[in-house]
Amino acid sequence: MGEDILVELKGPHIVVLIALLKAKVLTHYEVRTLLGKGQPTSTRYSNSVLLKLMELGLVEEIRKKRVRLFILTERGREVARALAEAFSGL
């Protein structure tokens, strides 16, 4: 995992990556709920988190009609696995 990616990632990014690793696919609403700790957070905030992950090549968006789905890229899976392993001992 590149050091440049670690510098870019903050708590919300890590939460989404590890959740995607476990779930394989999340809807935009599920990401909003995850980031809002049970209550959906704003679309603007969740979009900014997801956009950063897509810019880093870690997450890919798939549109099915009006539903936005998010999955990990291969690079995203590698980063998410390393993060999950690093945080598993905490």
C-alpha positions in Angstrom: 0.0 0.0 0.0 1.5 3.3 -1.0 2.3 5.9 1.6 0.8 8.6 -0.7 -2.7 7.0 -0.3 -2.4 6.8 3.5 -1.7 10.5 3.7 -4.9 11.2 1.7 -7.2 8.9 3.8 -9.1 10.2 6.8 -11.5 8.4 9.2 -14.6 8.6 7.0 -12.6 7.2 4.0 -11.3 4.3 6.1 -14.8 3.5 7.4 -16.2 3.3 3.9 -13.3 1.2 2.6 -13.6 -1.4 5.4 -17.4 -1.5 5.1 -17.1 -2.1 1.3 -14.6 -4.8 2.0 -17.1 -6.6 4.2 -20.3 -5.9 2.2 -18.8 -6.0 -1.3 -21.3 -3.4 -2.5 -23.0 -0.4 -0.9 -25.8 1.9 -2.1 -25.3 5.6 -1.8 -28.0 5.6 1.0 -26.0 2.9 2.9 -22.9 5.0 2.7 -24.8 8.1 3.9 -26.2 6.1 6.9 -22.7 4.6 7.6 -21.1 8.1 7.7 -23.9 9.5 9.7 -23.6 6.8 12.4 -27.1 5.5 11.9 -28.7 8.6 10.6 -28.1 9.5 7.0 -25.6 12.3 6.6 -25.9 15.0 3.9 -25.5 13.9 0.3 -22.9 16.6 -0.2 -20.7 15.2 2.6 -21.0 11.6 1.5 -20.3 12.6 -2.1 -17.1 14.4 -1.1 -15.9 11.2 0.7 -16.8 9.0 -2.2 -15.4 11.4 -4.8 -12.0 11.3 -3.0 -12.0 7.5 -2.9 -12.8 7.4 -6.6 -10.1 10.0 -7.4 -7.6 7.7 -5.6 -8.8 4.8 -7.7 -10.1 2.8 -4.7 -13.8 2.9 -5.4 -15.9 2.6 -8.5 -19.5 3.8 -9.0 -22.1 1.8 -10.9 -25.4 3.3 -11.7 -28.5 1.1 -12.0 -31.3 3.3 -13.1 -31.6 5.7 -10.2 -29.6 3.7 -7.7 -25.9 4.5 -7.1 -23.8 1.5 -6.1 -20.2 1.5 -5.0 -17.7 -1.3 -5.1 -14.0 -1.5 -4.4 -11.5 -1.6 -7.3 -8.6 -4.1 -7.1 -6.4 -1.4 -5.6 -9.2 -0.5 -3.2 -9.4 -4.1 -2.0 -5.7 -4.2 -1.3 -5.8 -1.0 0.7 -8.9 -2.0 2.6 -7.4 -5.4 3.5 -4.3 -3.7 4.8 -6.3 -1.2 6.8 -8.6 -3.8 8.2 -5.6 -5.9 9.3 -3.9 -2.8 10.8 -7.1 -1.9 12.8 -8.0 -5.5 13.8 -5.6 -5.4 16.8 -7.1 -2.3 18.3 
